[in-house]
Amino acid sequence: MKETQMIHAVFYKNRSDYIGFKISGHSGYSETGSDIVCAAVSAVALHTAEILLSDLKLVKKIEQGETGYLSVELNRTDEQSNMLVRALKRTLSEIQKEYSGYLSVEVNK
């Protein structure tokens, strides 16, 4: 019996501000290298993290692992960081609608 796999995306909020996010796991949608769910999640998450880190300089801590793990903690928030993280959450939520058995999205307040 094949073990069920899933990507878990958790967004962290302090009141109305997004203060970070963590994405972990593999979708199991298809074989490694041709998994469109993993590719889509990775692309939008890494893009968001890169803007927060390099362009806005708002990242306090970032961790990335080879096994589908990305964690981003912000050192402060502003309108741009909230817009970016909110857009990431919205994009992942749209992917979740189409591939609900392969991706879960939640917000921890």
Contacts in CASP RR format, 6 or more apart in sequence:
PFRMAT RR
TARGET T0000
AUTHOR 0000-0000-0000
METHOD contacts of the structure
MODEL  1
MKETQMIHAVFYKNRSDYIGFKISGHSGYSETGSDIVCAAVSAVALHTAE
ILLSDLKLVKKIEQGETGYLSVELNRTDEQSNMLVRALKRTLSEIQKEYS
GYLSVEVNK
5 25 0 8 1.000
5 26 0 8 1.000
5 27 0 8 1.000
5 28 0 8 1.000
5 102 0 8 1.000
6 25 0 8 1.000
6 27 0 8 1.000
6 28 0 8 1.000
6 101 0 8 1.000
6 102 0 8 1.000
6 103 0 8 1.000
6 104 0 8 1.000
7 23 0 8 1.000
7 24 0 8 1.000
7 25 0 8 1.000
7 26 0 8 1.000
7 27 0 8 1.000
7 37 0 8 1.000
7 38 0 8 1.000
7 41 0 8 1.000
7 68 0 8 1.000
7 102 0 8 1.000
7 103 0 8 1.000
7 104 0 8 1.000
8 22 0 8 1.000
8 23 0 8 1.000
8 24 0 8 1.000
8 25 0 8 1.000
8 104 0 8 1.000
8 106 0 8 1.000
9 21 0 8 1.000
9 22 0 8 1.000
9 23 0 8 1.000
9 41 0 8 1.000
9 45 0 8 1.000
9 89 0 8 1.000
9 92 0 8 1.000
9 103 0 8 1.000
9 104 0 8 1.000
9 105 0 8 1.000
9 106 0 8 1.000
10 21 0 8 1.000
10 22 0 8 1.000
10 23 0 8 1.000
10 106 0 8 1.000
10 107 0 8 1.000
10 108 0 8 1.000
11 18 0 8 1.000
11 20 0 8 1.000
11 21 0 8 1.000
11 85 0 8 1.000
11 88 0 8 1.000
11 89 0 8 1.000
11 105 0 8 1.000
11 106 0 8 1.000
11 107 0 8 1.000
11 108 0 8 1.000
12 18 0 8 1.000
12 19 0 8 1.000
12 20 0 8 1.000
12 21 0 8 1.000
12 22 0 8 1.000
12 107 0 8 1.000
12 108 0 8 1.000
13 19 0 8 1.000
13 107 0 8 1.000
13 108 0 8 1.000
13 109 0 8 1.000
14 77 0 8 1.000
14 109 0 8 1.000
15 109 0 8 1.000
16 82 0 8 1.000
17 77 0 8 1.000
17 81 0 8 1.000
17 82 0 8 1.000
18 74 0 8 1.000
18 77 0 8 1.000
18 81 0 8 1.000
18 82 0 8 1.000
18 85 0 8 1.000
18 86 0 8 1.000
18 89 0 8 1.000
19 73 0 8 1.000
19 74 0 8 1.000
19 77 0 8 1.000
20 72 0 8 1.000
20 73 0 8 1.000
20 74 0 8 1.000
20 85 0 8 1.000
21 45 0 8 1.000
21 71 0 8 1.000
21 72 0 8 1.000
21 85 0 8 1.000
21 88 0 8 1.000
21 89 0 8 1.000
22 69 0 8 1.000
22 70 0 8 1.000
22 71 0 8 1.000
22 72 0 8 1.000
23 41 0 8 1.000
23 45 0 8 1.000
23 68 0 8 1.000
23 69 0 8 1.000
23 70 0 8 1.000
23 71 0 8 1.000
24 67 0 8 1.000
24 68 0 8 1.000
24 69 0 8 1.000
24 70 0 8 1.000
25 67 0 8 1.000
25 68 0 8 1.000
25 69 0 8 1.000
26 32 0 8 1.000
26 35 0 8 1.000
26 38 0 8 1.000
26 67 0 8 1.000
26 68 0 8 1.000
27 35 0 8 1.000
27 37 0 8 1.000
27 38 0 8 1.000
27 41 0 8 1.000
27 99 0 8 1.000
27 102 0 8 1.000
27 103 0 8 1.000
28 35 0 8 1.000
28 37 0 8 1.000
28 38 0 8 1.000
28 102 0 8 1.000
29 35 0 8 1.000
29 36 0 8 1.000
29 37 0 8 1.000
29 38 0 8 1.000
29 99 0 8 1.000
29 102 0 8 1.000
30 36 0 8 1.000
32 38 0 8 1.000
33 39 0 8 1.000
37 95 0 8 1.000
37 99 0 8 1.000
37 102 0 8 1.000
37 103 0 8 1.000
38 68 0 8 1.000
40 95 0 8 1.000
41 92 0 8 1.000
41 95 0 8 1.000
41 103 0 8 1.000
42 68 0 8 1.000
44 88 0 8 1.000
44 91 0 8 1.000
44 92 0 8 1.000
45 70 0 8 1.000
45 88 0 8 1.000
45 92 0 8 1.000
46 70 0 8 1.000
48 72 0 8 1.000
48 84 0 8 1.000
48 85 0 8 1.000
48 87 0 8 1.000
48 88 0 8 1.000
49 59 0 8 1.000
49 62 0 8 1.000
49 70 0 8 1.000
49 72 0 8 1.000
51 84 0 8 1.000
52 58 0 8 1.000
52 59 0 8 1.000
52 72 0 8 1.000
52 74 0 8 1.000
52 81 0 8 1.000
52 84 0 8 1.000
52 85 0 8 1.000
53 59 0 8 1.000
53 62 0 8 1.000
53 72 0 8 1.000
56 78 0 8 1.000
56 80 0 8 1.000
56 81 0 8 1.000
56 84 0 8 1.000
58 74 0 8 1.000
58 75 0 8 1.000
58 76 0 8 1.000
58 77 0 8 1.000
58 78 0 8 1.000
58 81 0 8 1.000
59 72 0 8 1.000
59 73 0 8 1.000
59 74 0 8 1.000
59 75 0 8 1.000
60 73 0 8 1.000
60 74 0 8 1.000
60 75 0 8 1.000
61 71 0 8 1.000
61 72 0 8 1.000
61 73 0 8 1.000
62 70 0 8 1.000
62 71 0 8 1.000
62 72 0 8 1.000
62 73 0 8 1.000
63 69 0 8 1.000
63 70 0 8 1.000
63 71 0 8 1.000
64 70 0 8 1.000
64 71 0 8 1.000
74 81 0 8 1.000
89 105 0 8 1.000
89 107 0 8 1.000
92 103 0 8 1.000
92 105 0 8 1.000
93 105 0 8 1.000
95 103 0 8 1.000
96 103 0 8 1.000
96 104 0 8 1.000
96 105 0 8 1.000
END
